[in-house]
């Protein structure tokens, strides 16, 4: 399933503001949204299958681009607020238009993306060029008519949810009731109603009375895919708390607490840093959840709290390099992870533009490279291997020659098919299974 994938589409930019900071498929997989450090959202739409190539699956092309956030300045705290898009989450489609939530560090916005292919002509009070007519010169009434026009995709802000987070927002998650959503920062989690912008409910608050006593921060949060009262959040200590909103208004006591006991023999100066969880995702079934720490991906059964049921090493060969990774700050990189549509496989990123896939049924894994030099459109990607020993085979790359500036932090998997999106710094790669 993973040995062959085909390159579909490539976007290449060169500016720092174009570095992709989030990638997200919508519920049908027909649209793919990316956010970047410049505050822009780019939406790609899947082309329909053509009659000339009935067996080929459609490629993704740019559908809409809009500026979601602008840089701001908090004069009260003398703090610059970046325009960088931290997260994008789609809402289920209710009508012809699409809706998504996007957030930077402080402000969440609800956007409506709609198409327009007709325009009204024959106004009474306006000329065709848009100038207002003198009402005294209007002697007859006209009925405006709709005329066809070139397709225009409009993105308009429907709601702005602001001023609810003191710290930087790291997560937003749409609830399964499709009416509420969570937003999380370092110390608090808020519950919002999609129709109400001026207030939210604080459901988790781990801020101590004395900030010197702070021992951990919230790193990610997500709603359960089926139970609208259940959510999880992860911490920098490597723990995951599952909370039930029916138990209390403030979920300061978790229903379940997931933590893997640390092996004392492997403890080091970096243990606490690399155990911090950078992402948590429920499986589509709601039975499992997946967490990503610096070196590994773990799959947890919600009915077993004491240890994960599966652990996959992403780049264990970096354990001997932790000192240099600490010095260049790479050890603080926040890698994301994602499930495929059937929960049978998982994907996450690594360095050198490598990304890893793990088949949960066969326990096979593969390393692939998202590289413009090694990939041509419709070309088959070759598995890559990293050599840790002295002797290196022909196709292997030495661990000492890995490029740590090339990192894949953001990935997304189509909800129904084997189509994946991989953000490699400024580039977006879209791959799919080989078509026989």
Buried (B, 14 or more C-beta within 10 A) or exposed (E): BBBBBBBBBBBEBEEEEBBBBBBBBBBBBBBBBBBBBBBBBBBBBBEEEEEEEEEBBBBBEEBBEBEBBEEBEEEEEEEEBBBBBBBBBBBEBEEEBBBBBBBBBBBBBBBBBBEEEEEEEEEEEEEEEEEEEEEEEEEEEEEEEEEEEEEEBEBEEEBEBEEBBEBBBBBBBBBBEEEBBBBBBBBBBBBBBBEEBEEBBEBBEBBEEEEEEEEBBBBBBBBBBEBBBBBBBBBBBBBBBBBBBEEEEEBEEBBBEBBBEEEEEEEEEBBBBBBBBBBBBBBBEBEBBBBBBBBBBBBBBBEEBEEBEBEBBBBEBBBEBBEEBBEEEBBEBBBBBBBBBBBBBBBBBBBBBBBBBBBBEEEEBBBBBBBEEBBEEEEEBEBBEBBBEEEBEEEBBEBEEBEBEBBBBBBBBBBBBBBBBBBBBBBBBBBBBBEE
